[in-house]
């Protein structure tokens, strides 16, 4: 009798397991059968939000289902990212990942509520956005990188650089520049890009590190002088401005990026569908035209390539944070 009961329990467990896997397979086959939520971990109106909405529209067309953008800003992107990490891995909650949320924050915030390498399924890098180093022409005599580095080395600590705040992309870029160039610039943190850029334009600081879209109009107007861009190739809008690699500062040459992630343990069938949809969206001429107008480029790489990119970014920023003793409470 006991043997029979044990056998019945085993059979019941096997049947339950089979039904779970069968249900998951059916769900994957029918995916997506309802609207998808795309969480942007920053307020509406910024570059991250723009990239998210641009891709949401095209992903919806590729998947045959509505993709709704939901802004959940706060705590440097951690609130929205945490929401995605804790969601069900069914493909109906996706998140916008940025170089800040998934590349820098793990290196500078000691108590993040998630692990970017374990709690997410990387899907694809959506867009690469060049970063740029500029100087105020009324405060800095140099008009090229070689002259600026020479001047900065001659007077250590004289020149100041503005960032969007401690642990921001611009802060990490500024510290990486100092290390790569052998210069000593004084860091002046602000509460966001806007105030930092305003003071750079007003001549309150010497140097500004920023992403290209927000700085480009001021370079084109001659209010700021571009010394180099962080991107694999020169930017069409600024053809005379070299990349950091061209001026001998290859470690600084990484652009910012915006990617798509899902919660961990996303079924492979759903991941494959999302990956294919991203590639289709990234190849859309309208997407490329809009991104290029912002100084960005569509990417659409594979889940494995994007996973490696995130891991490499975290490792790089941990080294920068350790060298410069950067930690944000």
N, C-alpha and C positions, 0 to 999 in steps of 0.2 A: 504493500500500500504506500509506504514512504517513497519507494522508488518511483511509483506511478505519479505521486504528487510532485516529486522533484522533476520528473520528465515533463509534466504539464507546465510547471513554472518556466522551464527552459524554453519550451515551445511558445509559451505566451510572450516571453521576453524577445524571442527571435521574431515573432510576428509583429510586435510593437516596433522593434528596430527596423524591420522591413517596411512597415507603414510610414515611419518617419522619413526614411530615405526616399520612399516612393513619393511622399508628399512634397519633399524638397525638390525632387526631380521635376514633378509636375509644375511646382511654383516657378522653377527656373525656365521650364519650357514656355510657360505663359508670360514670362516677364518681358516688359512691364504691363501689368493689367490695371494699374491705377496711377494717378499723378505721382511724380517723384519730387521730393524736397531737396533743394540744393542750399545748404547752409553757408552763408558768407560770414566769416567771423569778424567783420568790421562793419561800421555804419554805412548806409547808402551814400553814394556820391563819389567815393574814392576809386582809385584804379582797380583795386581788388573787386569791388562791386561791379564795375564796368565790365571787367573780364568775365565775371561770373554770369552776368545777364546776357552777354554776347554769346557765350557758349550754351547757356540754358536754352536759348531759343533754338539754336542749331541742333543740340542734343535731342530736344523734343521732336524736331522734325525727323531726325535719324531713327529714333526709337518709336515713333508713332504714339507718343504720350506726352502730356504736358509736364514740363519741368518748372517748378515754382521756386523762385529765389526767396530765401528767408534770411534777413540780416539779424545776426545775434552777436553784436559787438561787445567789447569790454575786456579788461585785463590783458591787453596786448594780443587779442585774438584767442585767448585761452578758453573763454566761456563758450564760444561757438564750437571750437575744436573739441572741447570736452563733451559737448552735447552729441556730436557726431560719434565720438569714440564709444559712448554708452548706448547708442541706438542699436536696434536689431540689424544684424547683417543680412538684410533681405533685398538690398539694392534700392530701397525707397527713401533712404536718407543718405545723401552724399555731402561732402564738404569741400570747400575751397581751401587748399593748403597753400601757404606762401613760404618764401624763404625765411620770413620772421617766425611764423607759427611752428614750422616743422624743421627749420634749420638753425635758427638762432636761439629761440626761447629755451630749447632743451639744454643749451650750453650756458645760459646765464641765469635761468630761474631754477633754484635748487628744489622747489616743491611744486612742480607741475602736477595737475591731477590726472595726467595720462602719460603714456610712454609712446612717443611718435614712431618708434621702430617695432612696437608690439601690438598697439591698440588700433592700428589702421591698416587698411588694404590699399596700397598705392595703385592708382589706375593709370594716370598719365600726367606728364607735364603739359599744361595747356599753352603757356606762352612764356617767352623769355623777354625780359625788359632790361635794356642796357642801363647801367649806372654811369654817372658822370662826375668828374671832379672839375670844379670851376673856382676861379679867383675873382675878387673884386678888382677891376682895373685901376681904381682910385687908391687902393691900398697896397697892391702888389705890382711891382714893375715887370716881373717875368711874363712872357707871352708864350712860353713853351715849357715843357716838363723839365728839360735839362737845366734851364736857367733857374727854374723855381727850386729844384732840388739843391742846386749849387748855393743859392741864396739862403735856403733853410739850413743847410749844413754849416754855413758860415756864421749864422746867428741862431743857435739852438734855443727853442722856447719863444722866439720872437713872434712867430706866426700862429694864429689861432684858426681852429676849424669848427664849424657849426655842425651839430647833429640833431636828429629828431628826438633825442633822448638817450639815456643810458641803455645799452643793450639793443639799440635800433640798428637797422641795416647800415645807416650812415656812420654810426659809431664804430661798428665792426670794420667797415671799409676804411675809416680813418686810421684805426689802429693797425690794420693790415698794411696800409700804405706806409705808415711810419716804420714798421718792421722791415718791409721790402726795400724801402728807399734809404734807410739809415738816417732818417731825419727825426727831429723832436718838435712836434706841433702841439700846441695847447688845446685840449678838448673843451668846447663850450656846449653843454647839452641844453636843449630846449624842450618844450612840451609840444612836440609835433613838428612836422615838416614846415607848415605855414609860418610860424614865428621864426624858425631858423632861416628860412629863405628870405623873409622880410628883412632880417638884420644883415644877411649877406648882401642883399641889394642896397641896403642903407649904408653899408661900409662899417658896420659895427664889428664884423669878423672878416678874416682874410680869405678863408677857404670854405667851400661848401661841397659836401658829398650828397648826392641825391639820385633818384631815378630820373631818367631822361624826360619823360612826359611833362613833369611839372617845371623843369628847369629850361627846357628847350626854347620856349618863347623869349626868355630873358637873354639867352645866348645869342639868339638870332637878332635881338634888338641891340646887342652890344653892351648890355648892362652887366653881364658877366662874361668872363673869358674862359672857354673850355680848354683844359690842358690834356685830357684823355678821357676815353670812354671804356667802360668795362663790358666788353662784348667780343665774340670771336672775330667779327669783321667790322670794318668802319660802318658808321650809320649813314644812310643815304641823305638824311637831312643835314648832316654835318660832315661832308666828305673830306674836309681838310683836317679834321680832328683825329689824331691817331688813337689806336687802342693802347691799353696799358702794356700789352705784350710787345707792341712795336717800340715802346720807349724803354724796354728793359725791365718792366715791372709785371711780369706774367702772373705772379701770385694774386694780383689785385684784379685780374681780368675776368672774373666770374660775374655774369649778369644776375639780376634778380629773377625770380620765376613765380609762376602761379600754377598750381596743379590741382588735380581732382583725386580725392580719396574717399574711401568708404570705411565703415567699421571693420575691424578684424574678422577673419573667418568668412568673408564673402564667398559664396559658392563660385567655383571656377566658371560655370556656364554663364552666370550673370556677369562676372568680371570680363569674360570674353566679349559679351554683347556690349558692355559699356566701353571697352577698349576700342572695339570696331567703330562705335558711334563717335568717339572722340576723334579718331583718325579721319572719319568722314567730315566731321565739323571743322577740323584743323585745315583740311584741304579745300574748304569752301572759299571761293574768291572773295565773298563779302566779309568773311572773318579776317582773312589776310589783309584786305584793304583797310578795315577799321583798325586792326592792330598796328599796321605799318604807319597809319596816320598818327598813332600815339608813340611811335618810335619803338614798337615792340614787334615780335615775330611769333607766329604760331609754331608749336612744336609737335605735339601729338605722339610722343614716344611710347614704348611698350611698358607694361606694368613692372617688369623686371628692371628695365633701364631706369625707370623713375624711382623704384625702391633703392637702387644703388645710389642715385643722385641724392636722395634724402639722407642716406647713411653717410655719404661722403661730406655733405654739407654740415651735418651735425659734428662730425669729427673735426672738420676744418675750424668751425667756430668754437669748439672746445679748446683747441690750441690757441686761438686768438684770445679767448676769455682768460685762459690761464696765464698767458704771457703778459696781458695788460691788466690782470687782476680785476676783471669785470664780473660783477655779480649784482643781480637785481632782486631785492626782497619782495 
